[in-house]
Amino acid sequence: MSGDIKRGKRVFAKCKACHITKKDEGNSAGPNLYGMFGRQAGRAEDFRYSPAMKKSNLIWTEANVQKFIAGPLLMMPGTRMDFRGISSAEDRDALIAYLRSVTTGQ
């Protein structure tokens, strides 16, 4: 997947109301996204996840992030993420590119 990082930063403006992307800055209303790629869902430290997220055994790959942000409740009924989703594939690609750049240094 490839996406426009600048566009992704604009898309993330909605997400930053609940999510942090910096290492060692804790959580907000949502879990800190630093180091998310390759991590099992529901395993970030010191965050109270929904039972659905904890039991999912989902690994945050780009493909899974793409599906989740398209429709969190559709992909994972019972998630506490109160977000309708991002319908634009280009916006999702851009968001993933941005998240890669700020959560992994890539």
BELSUL-V259298 format. One line per field, one symbol per residue. ss: DSSP state (~ for helix, > for strand, _ for the rest). phi: phi as a letter, one per 20 degrees, with the letter a starting at -180 (. if undefined). burial: # if it has 16 or more other ideal C-beta (glycine too) atoms within 10 Angstrom, else .. A space follows every 10 residues. Layout:
ss = ???
phi = ???
burial = ???
This chain:
ss = ____~~~~~~ ~~~~~_____ __________ _________> __________ ~~~~~___>_ _~~~~~~~~~ _~~~~_____ ________~~ ~~~~~~~~~~ ~~~___
phi = .cbeffffff ffgffffccd cefmdmdcfd ffegmffnef fmcfflceef gfffeflfdf egfffgffff agfffcgnfe febfodffff ffgffffffg fddcme
burial = ..###.###. ##..#...## #.....#..# ####.##.#. ##.#....#. ..#..#.#.# .#.####### .#..##..#. #.#..#.... ########## .##...
